Amino acid sequence: MLQIKIVSGMTAEELTALTNEFLTTLPEDSVKEVDTSAAAEGHVTVKYVVSEEWKGCLCCDCRYWDDGDDCESLIGLCQECGGRRRFNSKACPKFKDVRGCK
C-alpha cells in the first residue's frame, strides 16, 4: 500500500536530518520517491510502500493451518481456504494470528 510522510523542518540542515532519520526506518526498496520541491517552505514528502506483514510468513504460522496435531507433518489443511498446504507454503491474504513470524 502506497503511503506518504511529510517531513517538516525550519532549516535545510534540520530538514535533511529529519528526512534521513525517517528514511532509516524504511527498507531501502520500499521508498518510491523523495519530493523536495517544497523544501524552500520547509517540507519534504516521502512516498513509500508498506508491505503487508503476512507476505513474508508461512502457512504453518497461521491459525487456519492445521497439521492434525502431528508436529512432524509437512502437510496440513487450511481451515479457511480449504485444501492441503505444505508447512512452508507462502501465506495467503487470509493469514491470521501470527505465531512467531516477523
C-alpha positions as CSV (number, residue, x, y, z in Angstrom):
1,M,0.0,0.0,0.0
2,L,1.4,3.4,-1.0
3,Q,1.8,5.9,1.8
4,I,3.3,9.3,2.3
5,K,5.2,11.1,5.1
6,I,5.6,14.8,5.2
7,V,8.7,15.9,7.0
8,S,8.9,19.5,8.2
9,G,11.9,21.4,9.4
10,M,12.9,25.0,9.9
11,T,16.4,24.9,8.3
12,A,17.9,22.9,5.5
13,E,20.1,21.0,7.9
14,E,17.1,20.1,10.2
15,L,15.0,19.1,7.2
16,T,17.8,16.9,5.9
17,A,18.4,15.3,9.3
18,L,14.7,14.6,9.9
19,T,14.3,13.2,6.4
20,N,17.3,10.9,6.7
21,E,16.2,9.8,10.1
22,F,12.8,8.8,8.7
23,L,14.4,7.0,5.7
24,T,16.4,4.8,8.0
25,T,13.2,3.3,9.4
26,L,12.2,2.0,6.0
27,P,13.6,-0.8,3.9
28,E,15.5,0.6,1.0
29,D,13.3,-1.0,-1.7
30,S,10.1,0.5,-0.2
31,V,11.0,4.1,-0.9
32,K,9.4,5.3,-4.2
33,E,10.1,9.0,-4.2
34,V,11.5,11.8,-2.1
35,D,9.9,15.1,-3.3
36,T,11.9,18.1,-2.3
37,S,10.0,20.6,-4.4
38,A,8.6,22.3,-1.3
39,A,11.9,22.3,0.6
40,A,12.1,26.1,0.5
41,E,8.9,26.1,2.6
42,G,10.4,23.6,5.0
43,H,8.6,20.4,3.7
44,V,9.8,17.2,2.1
45,T,7.4,14.5,1.0
46,V,8.5,10.8,1.1
47,K,6.4,8.3,-0.8
48,Y,6.9,4.7,0.3
49,V,5.2,1.3,0.1
50,V,4.2,-0.6,3.1
51,S,4.3,-4.3,2.6
52,E,1.7,-6.4,4.4
53,E,3.4,-8.4,7.2
54,W,1.7,-11.6,6.1
55,K,3.6,-11.6,2.8
56,G,6.8,-12.8,4.5
57,C,5.1,-15.5,6.6
58,L,4.4,-19.2,6.0
59,C,1.2,-21.2,6.2
60,C,2.4,-23.0,9.3
61,D,2.4,-19.7,11.2
62,C,-1.3,-19.1,10.5
63,R,-4.1,-20.1,12.9
64,Y,-6.0,-21.6,10.0
65,W,-3.3,-24.1,9.2
66,D,-4.0,-27.5,10.8
67,D,-1.5,-30.3,10.9
68,G,-3.9,-32.6,12.8
69,D,-1.7,-32.4,15.9
70,D,1.1,-34.2,14.1
71,C,4.1,-31.9,14.8
72,E,6.2,-33.8,12.3
73,S,3.8,-33.4,9.4
74,L,4.9,-31.4,6.4
75,I,1.4,-31.1,5.0
76,G,-1.7,-29.6,6.7
77,L,-5.1,-28.4,5.8
78,C,-6.1,-24.8,5.5
79,Q,-9.3,-24.3,7.5
80,E,-10.1,-21.0,5.8
81,C,-9.2,-21.6,2.1
82,G,-9.6,-25.4,2.1
83,G,-7.1,-27.8,0.6
84,R,-3.8,-29.2,1.6
85,R,-0.9,-26.9,2.1
86,R,2.7,-27.6,2.8
87,F,4.0,-26.1,6.0
88,N,6.4,-23.9,4.1
89,S,3.9,-22.6,1.6
90,K,3.7,-18.8,1.4
91,A,0.9,-17.3,3.4
92,C,-2.2,-16.1,1.6
93,P,-4.2,-12.9,2.2
94,K,-6.4,-14.7,4.7
95,F,-3.4,-15.1,7.0
96,K,-4.3,-14.6,10.7
97,D,-2.8,-14.8,14.1
98,V,1.0,-14.8,13.7
99,R,2.7,-17.3,15.8
100,G,6.3,-16.1,15.6
101,C,6.6,-14.7,12.1
102,K,8.4,-11.3,11.8
